[in-house]
């Protein structure tokens, strides 16, 4: 079996990390148990480009239990947990991921997974999908799954240009993904990464959150809960009003640059904070990125503006401006929750990865009727994941009475 990881000797530690995560993923465990009996993925090869973490490993094991052959590479050079990669290799899953790998190795690893000729692609940011559409256009794929907002944006652009070659389920658009993973997962884990890197106090600090989608909502809510004065920047007037009604101040980026202490991007767009903002930031300002790609902070401009730079702590680098101001960057501007911490808690990834597993099964079951377009996970599957999660949390649903059902279904009832 071919693989490329940092150290196979880390496998024992990886086993323990995966065991701890899997204990907190009961929905995926239930799906894995059914998969073992029914073998819905038998005969299919899966290529995954995802964060190689303990939670992802739990998903990979569930797919293998369902009969699939799986190979995986990292979707971010800084997100790999090397001990988890070692554990996956020892379990017989070809893994190509080394924390801190170069850009060349990153794409070499994607191509190594594609060399297994997967029928299904699990993507996190659409990097593997992009390679399939630019460089390996003759390779046949039955379907794909996409985990992130950024990746879904790419895929919808491909579909709009009529270049998407196979059906893809936008797992990110499932309610059990974006309402929980994006809000609660990103919200908590992004602040966790910033805290691990800087050990700052949030209380009393002015925190600027760029973007008020589900991820920005989660970040802003938790920062406010920790005592921060939260400022939101937005391009969407509806989301801007939503931020204001949550009690946050709403400003332009240039206005916020003058008053903020900590800046966190969560937009999925390029150069959200750039030279004109860096020129106005206060001494000691900290900037971090919670978006998928490392393009939201224009670090090339920051480097060109600075007279010196040095690493102060793990995952915290200082850039000194000509006037003596210091701007600090967390985790090289990469995805802060995985670059400087461990990513989302397994408890919330449980639903996201349950969605992924069910999406793969759904594509196989419906492959003859699907077109090359972006699909959402059917509502009945989304609701089933939620029901399983609620039951695992000890909750129960209310049921409609016959009278209530008849009332909702009828147009004849007046006021």
Order of alpha helices (4+ residues) and beta strands (2+ residues): alpha-alpha-beta-alpha-beta-alpha-beta-alpha-beta-alpha-beta-alpha-beta-alpha-beta-alpha-beta-alpha-beta-alpha-beta-alpha-beta-alpha-beta-beta-beta-alpha-alpha-beta-alpha-alpha
